[in-house]
Amino acid sequence: MEPSKTAILYQNEQKTITLIDIPLSISLAQVLPGQSLHRILLSTAPPKEPYLPTEPKSDAARARVMSKRGPAEDAYDYTGLIHKGLQEIRESHKADWCLSRKVRPVAPSPSRKRRFEDLDTSVDHAVLMQEPHLSIFEIGSKMTQACTKPCTYTINAEGRMITVQNSTTKPAQFSIPKSPTILHIPPHSEVILGSIEPTTAWAFHYEALRLYPTSTSSAGPGQFDFILLDPPWQNRSVARSKSYKTMKYEDPLQLLREELGQHIPPNGLVGCWVTNKPDVRKAARNCFEAWDVDVVEEWIWIKITANGEPVYEVEGLWRKPYEILLLGRRVRPTEVSASIHDTIAQGLPKRLIAGVPDFHSRKPCLKDLIKPLMPHQRDYRAMEIFARNMTTGWLSYGDEALKFNWDWHWADLQ
C-alpha cells in the first residue's frame, strides 16, 4: 500500500490547528518533494487510551503540590486552546487521528546477558553494541573506511566532530565495517556528529562557515533562515526512564549562547522546544534575548490517543500532555521587546499541533509547517541542533543526530 504523500491529516484555513502523523512526517522528510517513499519509519503502537493518571490521589496531597507552585506555573494556561482545537478537529476531520503504523519488532539480543529491547540509540551506541571499546572518533575512522560516493566525510579531531554530506538528489547509505550497522543519509543534507560542549562550540562555528561559505538573498555565510533547537533539558521522568541522554548542564542552551547568534540572519526564525518548567522557559528566552530574537509565536504540541483524547489530563499538576515550541524572529537590537520575558502580556499568536506520540524523544517533523514562513519556500537554509534524525535539505547537529537514521528503525515498503 502506497503511503500518503502528506503527514498533515487536517489543517484549518488559518493554519493555526493541525493534526499531523508523526512517523510519516519524519519518513517524508527523508526524501525530496515528489520522490517516492521506499522505506517507512518503525514506530510504537498508538495508545488507544490515556496513560495511567499520575496526579495526587488525595486532597491533602494535591494541596501540598499546589502550595509549592509559583505564579509562573499558573501563568501559561493552554487548557481552553487545547480543548477548542481538539473539538474543531473532531468536528471537521472524520478519518482516523493517526495513520496505520509499522510497529518496531523486539531489538536484537547479542547475548543472554545483554539485551536491547529498549534500545533507542544513535550510531555510536549501535557500534558499541558490537565493539564497546570504540570512541566516537574510532567510529568515525570506520565510517571513513566505508566512505563511498555520493557521501563525503570530514573528521575534525581537534573539534571532536564528524561531518557527513550528501549533496546529491538520491538517498545514500553506508555500512560500518565488521558491524551490522547501516546508516541512511537523505539527499541534499548534512550532519555534524559530535557532542555539544563548551570546547566544541567554536568548531561548530567554523564548520558551518565551511559548509555554507556564500550568501543568499536572506542569509549570510554560515547563516540559516531557520534554526530548530530541541535541547535535552534535565527531567526527572526522562532520567528514570533513560529514554535519551540529558546533558550534565542545567542550561544546555548556555553552551551555544555566545556562538549561535552569528548564525542567525536578520529576520531569521529560531524555534526552541521547552518543557513546562518555568526555569526552562526563562532559560530559552534569555538566549533569545542574547541573540536579538523576539518571541513571536507559541506552538503547542498536544499528545493525543488514537481516539483524539489527551494522553494525560490537560489540567494535570504533575505531568502535562503537551510541549511548547517558542518561535522567535531576529530583529535589530533596538526593536527587541522590553517585555520579552512576558509573552502573556504580548498576546502572542498560538498554533496547536495535535499528534499521536511515538517513541520517547520523537517529535513531529516541522519541515512542512515551517516552510510557509520561509523567505523562499523551495530554497532556504535550515538547521536542527540537538537533532535525533536527519532531514532532507537541512543541516543536523548533535551527538544523536543519526539516531533514527539507523537501518534498524526502518522497514522496506512492500
C-alpha positions as CSV (number, residue, x, y, z in Angstrom):
1,M,0.0,0.0,0.0
2,E,1.5,3.4,-1.0
3,P,1.8,5.8,1.9
4,S,0.1,9.2,2.0
5,K,2.1,12.0,0.3
6,T,1.5,14.3,3.3
7,A,1.7,13.8,7.0
8,I,-0.8,16.6,7.6
9,L,-4.1,14.9,8.2
10,Y,-6.1,18.1,9.0
11,Q,-5.3,21.8,9.0
12,N,-7.7,24.7,9.2
13,E,-7.5,27.6,6.7
14,Q,-5.7,29.8,9.1
15,K,-3.0,27.1,9.7
16,T,-3.5,27.5,13.5
17,I,-4.8,24.0,14.1
18,T,-3.0,21.0,12.6
19,L,-3.3,17.2,13.0
20,I,-0.1,15.5,12.0
21,D,1.1,11.9,11.7
22,I,4.5,11.9,13.4
23,P,6.1,8.8,11.9
24,L,5.1,9.7,8.4
25,S,6.3,13.3,8.9
26,I,9.8,12.0,9.7
27,S,9.7,9.5,6.8
28,L,8.7,12.0,4.2
29,A,11.5,14.3,5.5
30,Q,14.0,11.7,4.2
31,V,13.2,12.3,0.5
32,L,12.9,15.2,-1.8
33,P,9.4,16.5,-2.8
34,G,8.0,14.3,-5.5
35,Q,10.2,11.3,-4.7
36,S,8.6,8.1,-3.7
37,L,9.0,6.5,-0.3
38,H,10.6,3.1,-0.3
39,R,11.1,2.8,3.5
40,I,8.9,3.7,6.4
41,L,9.9,4.6,10.0
42,L,9.1,1.9,12.5
43,S,7.0,3.0,15.5
44,T,5.3,2.1,18.7
45,A,1.6,1.1,18.6
46,P,-0.5,4.2,19.0
47,P,-2.1,4.4,22.5
48,K,-5.8,3.8,22.4
49,E,-6.5,5.0,25.9
50,P,-5.0,7.9,28.1
51,Y,-2.0,6.9,30.1
52,L,-2.5,5.9,33.8
53,P,-3.0,9.1,35.9
54,T,-0.1,10.4,37.8
55,E,-2.0,13.1,39.8
56,P,-2.0,13.4,43.6
57,K,-4.5,10.9,44.9
58,S,-5.8,12.8,47.9
59,D,-6.9,16.4,48.5
60,A,-4.1,16.8,51.1
61,A,-1.5,15.7,48.5
62,R,-2.9,18.0,45.9
63,A,-2.9,20.9,48.4
64,R,0.8,20.2,49.1
65,V,1.7,20.3,45.4
66,M,-0.3,23.5,44.9
67,S,1.4,25.2,47.8
68,K,4.8,24.6,46.1
69,R,3.7,26.1,42.7
70,G,4.9,29.6,41.8
71,P,2.8,32.1,39.9
72,A,4.8,31.4,36.8
73,E,3.5,27.9,36.6
74,D,-0.1,29.1,36.5
75,A,0.6,31.9,34.0
76,Y,0.7,29.7,30.9
77,D,-2.7,28.1,30.6
78,Y,-3.4,26.4,27.3
79,T,-6.5,24.4,28.5
80,G,-9.1,26.3,26.5
81,L,-7.0,26.4,23.4
82,I,-6.4,22.7,23.5
83,H,-10.0,21.7,24.2
84,K,-11.3,24.1,21.5
85,G,-8.7,22.9,18.9
86,L,-9.4,19.2,19.5
87,Q,-13.1,19.8,19.2
88,E,-12.6,21.6,15.9
89,I,-10.5,18.6,14.6
90,R,-13.2,16.2,15.8
91,E,-15.9,18.1,14.0
92,S,-14.0,18.7,10.8
93,H,-11.9,15.5,10.4
94,K,-13.9,12.4,10.0
95,A,-11.0,10.0,9.5
96,D,-8.5,8.4,12.0
97,W,-6.4,10.5,14.2
98,C,-3.3,8.8,13.0
99,L,-2.3,6.5,10.1
100,S,-1.6,2.8,10.4
101,R,1.9,2.1,11.7
102,K,4.6,-0.5,11.2
103,V,5.5,-1.4,14.8
104,R,9.1,-2.0,15.5
105,P,10.0,-5.5,16.5
106,V,11.9,-6.5,19.6
107,A,15.5,-5.4,19.4
108,P,18.3,-7.9,18.7
109,S,19.8,-9.5,21.7
110,P,23.6,-10.1,21.2
111,S,23.7,-12.4,24.3
112,R,21.6,-13.7,27.0
113,K,23.3,-11.4,29.5
114,R,22.9,-8.2,27.4
115,R,19.5,-7.4,25.9
116,F,18.5,-4.3,23.9
117,E,14.7,-4.4,23.9
118,D,14.5,-0.7,24.7
119,L,17.4,0.3,22.5
120,D,16.6,3.7,21.1
121,T,20.1,4.7,20.2
122,S,22.4,6.7,18.0
123,V,25.1,5.4,15.6
124,D,27.9,5.4,18.2
125,H,25.9,3.2,20.6
126,A,24.9,1.0,17.7
127,V,28.5,0.3,17.0
128,L,29.3,0.0,20.7
129,M,26.9,-3.0,20.8
130,Q,29.5,-4.9,18.9
131,E,32.7,-3.1,19.8
132,P,32.3,-1.5,23.3
133,H,35.9,-0.2,23.3
134,L,35.4,2.3,20.4
135,S,35.3,6.0,20.9
136,I,33.2,8.2,18.6
137,F,36.3,9.1,16.6
138,E,37.4,5.5,16.2
139,I,33.9,5.0,14.9
140,G,34.5,8.0,12.6
141,S,37.5,6.3,11.1
142,K,35.4,3.2,10.4
143,M,32.9,5.4,8.7
144,T,35.6,6.8,6.6
145,Q,36.8,3.4,5.7
146,A,33.3,2.7,4.4
147,C,33.1,6.0,2.5
148,T,31.7,5.7,-1.0
149,K,30.2,8.3,-3.2
150,P,27.9,10.2,-3.1
151,C,28.7,11.0,0.6
152,T,31.7,12.9,1.7
153,Y,33.2,12.8,5.2
154,T,35.3,15.2,7.3
155,I,36.7,14.4,10.7
156,N,37.7,17.3,12.9
157,A,39.7,15.6,15.6
158,E,40.5,18.8,17.5
159,G,36.9,19.9,17.5
160,R,35.7,16.4,18.0
161,M,33.3,16.4,15.1
162,I,32.4,14.2,12.1
163,T,30.7,15.8,9.2
164,V,28.8,13.8,6.6
165,Q,27.4,15.4,3.4
166,N,25.1,14.1,0.7
167,S,24.9,16.8,-1.9
168,T,23.1,14.6,-4.5
169,T,19.4,14.1,-5.2
170,K,19.4,10.5,-4.1
171,P,19.4,9.0,-0.6
172,A,22.8,7.4,0.3
173,Q,23.6,4.6,2.7
174,F,26.8,3.1,4.1
175,S,27.7,0.3,6.5
176,I,30.4,0.3,9.2
177,P,33.0,-2.5,8.7
178,K,32.6,-5.5,10.9
179,S,29.3,-4.2,12.2
180,P,25.6,-4.8,11.3
181,T,25.0,-1.0,11.4
182,I,23.7,0.6,8.2
183,L,23.0,4.3,8.1
184,H,20.8,6.2,5.7
185,I,21.7,9.8,4.6
186,P,18.9,11.7,2.9
187,P,19.6,13.8,-0.2
188,H,20.8,17.4,-0.1
189,S,21.6,17.2,3.6
190,E,24.5,17.3,6.0
191,V,25.1,16.1,9.6
192,I,27.6,17.2,12.1
193,L,28.0,14.4,14.6
194,G,29.6,15.4,17.8
195,S,28.9,16.4,21.4
196,I,27.7,20.0,22.0
197,E,30.1,21.2,24.7
198,P,31.9,24.5,25.6
199,T,35.1,23.1,24.0
200,T,33.4,22.3,20.6
201,A,31.2,25.4,20.1
202,W,34.0,27.2,18.2
203,A,34.4,24.1,15.9
204,F,30.8,24.2,15.0
205,H,31.0,27.9,14.1
206,Y,33.8,27.2,11.6
207,E,32.2,24.1,10.3
208,A,29.0,26.0,9.5
209,L,31.1,28.5,7.6
210,R,32.8,25.8,5.7
211,L,29.6,24.1,4.7
212,Y,27.8,27.4,3.7
213,P,30.6,29.8,2.6
214,T,28.4,32.0,0.4
215,S,25.5,34.4,0.9
216,T,21.9,34.0,-0.2
217,S,19.3,36.8,-0.6
218,S,18.2,36.2,3.0
219,A,21.2,34.7,4.9
220,G,25.0,35.4,5.0
221,P,27.8,32.9,5.1
222,G,27.2,30.2,7.7
223,Q,23.7,31.6,8.5
224,F,20.4,29.9,8.5
225,D,16.8,31.1,7.7
226,F,15.5,28.7,10.4
227,I,17.2,27.1,13.4
228,L,15.4,24.5,15.4
229,L,16.6,23.5,18.9
230,D,15.4,20.5,20.9
231,P,17.6,20.8,24.0
232,P,18.0,17.8,26.3
233,W,16.6,19.6,29.3
234,Q,17.1,17.8,32.6
235,N,13.9,16.0,33.6
236,R,13.4,13.5,36.4
237,S,11.0,11.3,34.5
238,V,13.4,11.1,31.5
239,A,16.3,10.3,33.8
240,R,14.3,7.5,35.3
241,S,13.2,6.0,32.0
242,K,16.7,6.5,30.4
243,S,14.9,7.3,27.2
244,Y,17.6,9.6,26.0
245,K,20.6,11.3,27.3
246,T,20.3,14.6,29.1
247,M,23.3,16.9,29.4
248,K,25.1,17.5,32.7
249,Y,24.4,21.2,32.2
250,E,21.2,22.6,33.7
251,D,21.0,25.0,30.8
252,P,22.2,23.3,27.5
253,L,21.5,26.5,25.5
254,Q,24.2,28.3,27.5
255,L,26.7,26.3,25.5
256,L,25.5,28.0,22.3
257,R,24.8,31.4,23.7
258,E,28.0,33.0,22.5
259,E,28.3,31.3,19.1
260,L,24.8,30.8,17.7
261,G,23.8,34.4,17.4
262,Q,26.2,35.0,14.5
263,H,24.4,32.2,12.5
264,I,21.0,33.9,12.7
265,P,20.4,36.4,9.9
266,P,18.1,39.5,10.2
267,N,14.5,38.2,10.2
268,G,15.8,34.7,10.7
269,L,13.5,32.3,12.7
270,V,14.5,30.3,15.7
271,G,12.3,27.6,17.3
272,C,13.1,26.1,20.7
273,W,11.3,23.2,22.3
274,V,10.8,23.8,26.1
275,T,9.3,21.8,28.9
276,N,6.6,23.1,31.2
277,K,9.1,24.2,33.9
278,P,9.2,28.0,34.2
279,D,13.0,27.9,34.7
280,V,13.4,26.2,31.3
281,R,11.2,28.7,29.5
282,K,13.2,31.5,31.2
283,A,16.5,30.0,30.1
284,A,15.3,29.8,26.5
285,R,14.1,33.4,26.5
286,N,17.4,34.6,28.0
287,C,19.2,33.1,25.0
288,F,16.6,34.5,22.6
289,E,17.3,38.0,24.1
290,A,21.1,37.5,23.8
291,W,20.6,36.6,20.1
292,D,18.3,39.7,19.5
293,V,15.4,37.3,18.8
294,D,11.9,38.3,19.8
295,V,9.4,35.6,20.6
296,V,6.6,35.9,18.0
297,E,4.5,32.7,18.4
298,E,4.0,29.7,20.6
299,W,3.3,26.3,19.1
300,I,1.6,23.8,21.4
301,W,2.1,20.1,20.6
302,I,-0.8,18.2,22.3
303,K,-0.2,14.5,22.6
304,I,-3.3,12.5,21.9
305,T,-4.5,8.9,21.8
306,A,-5.7,7.2,18.6
307,N,-9.2,8.3,19.6
308,G,-8.2,12.0,19.9
309,E,-8.1,12.3,23.7
310,P,-5.2,13.9,25.5
311,V,-2.8,11.3,26.9
312,Y,-2.9,13.0,30.3
313,E,-5.3,15.4,31.9
314,V,-4.7,18.8,30.4
315,E,-5.3,20.4,33.8
316,G,-2.9,18.0,35.5
317,L,-0.4,19.2,38.1
318,W,2.5,16.8,37.7
319,R,2.5,15.9,34.1
320,K,1.2,17.8,31.1
321,P,0.1,16.2,27.8
322,Y,1.8,18.9,25.7
323,E,5.1,20.5,24.9
324,I,5.8,24.1,23.8
325,L,7.8,25.4,20.9
326,L,8.8,29.0,21.3
327,L,9.2,30.6,17.9
328,G,11.2,33.8,17.6
329,R,12.4,36.1,14.9
330,R,15.6,38.1,14.9
331,V,15.2,41.8,14.8
332,R,17.6,44.8,15.3
333,P,18.6,45.1,19.0
334,T,16.6,48.3,19.4
335,E,13.5,46.5,18.3
336,V,13.6,43.7,20.8
337,S,10.6,43.9,23.0
338,A,11.3,45.2,26.5
339,S,8.8,42.6,27.8
340,I,10.4,39.6,26.1
341,H,10.0,37.6,29.3
342,D,6.3,38.3,29.4
343,T,4.7,36.6,26.5
344,I,1.3,36.7,28.1
345,A,1.4,40.5,28.1
346,Q,2.3,40.4,24.4
347,G,-0.7,38.3,23.5
348,L,1.3,36.0,21.3
349,P,-0.4,34.1,18.4
350,K,-0.6,30.4,19.2
351,R,-0.8,27.3,17.0
352,L,-2.0,23.9,18.0
353,I,-0.3,20.8,16.7
354,A,-2.1,17.5,17.6
355,G,-0.3,14.2,17.1
356,V,-0.4,10.7,18.5
357,P,3.0,10.2,20.2
358,D,5.6,7.7,19.1
359,F,8.9,6.7,20.8
360,H,10.0,9.0,23.6
361,S,12.0,11.9,22.2
362,R,10.3,11.7,18.7
363,K,8.6,15.0,17.9
364,P,6.7,15.9,14.8
365,C,8.9,16.9,11.9
366,L,8.2,20.6,11.5
367,K,9.5,20.9,7.9
368,D,6.1,21.2,6.2
369,L,4.8,23.5,9.0
370,I,7.7,26.0,8.9
371,K,8.1,26.1,5.1
372,P,5.3,28.7,4.6
373,L,7.1,31.0,6.9
374,M,10.4,30.9,5.0
375,P,11.5,33.7,2.7
376,H,11.8,31.2,-0.2
377,Q,9.9,28.0,0.3
378,R,11.9,26.0,-2.1
379,D,15.4,27.4,-1.3
380,Y,16.1,28.2,2.3
381,R,18.7,27.2,4.8
382,A,17.6,25.3,7.9
383,M,19.5,23.6,10.8
384,E,18.4,21.4,13.7
385,I,20.5,21.4,16.8
386,F,20.3,18.5,19.3
387,A,18.8,16.6,16.4
388,R,17.9,12.9,16.6
389,N,17.4,12.3,12.9
390,M,18.4,14.0,9.6
391,T,16.0,16.0,7.4
392,T,16.3,16.4,3.7
393,G,17.7,19.8,2.8
394,W,18.7,20.6,6.4
395,L,21.9,20.5,8.5
396,S,21.6,18.3,11.6
397,Y,23.9,18.8,14.6
398,G,24.4,16.8,17.8
399,D,25.7,13.5,19.2
400,E,22.4,11.7,18.4
401,A,21.8,13.3,15.0
402,L,21.9,9.9,13.3
403,K,19.8,8.2,15.9
404,F,16.8,7.4,13.8
405,N,18.7,7.1,10.6
406,W,20.0,3.7,11.7
407,D,18.6,0.9,9.4
408,W,17.1,-0.9,12.4
409,H,14.5,1.8,12.8
410,W,13.1,1.4,9.3
411,A,11.2,-1.2,7.2
412,D,11.0,-1.6,3.4
413,L,7.7,-0.8,1.9
414,Q,6.2,-3.8,0.0
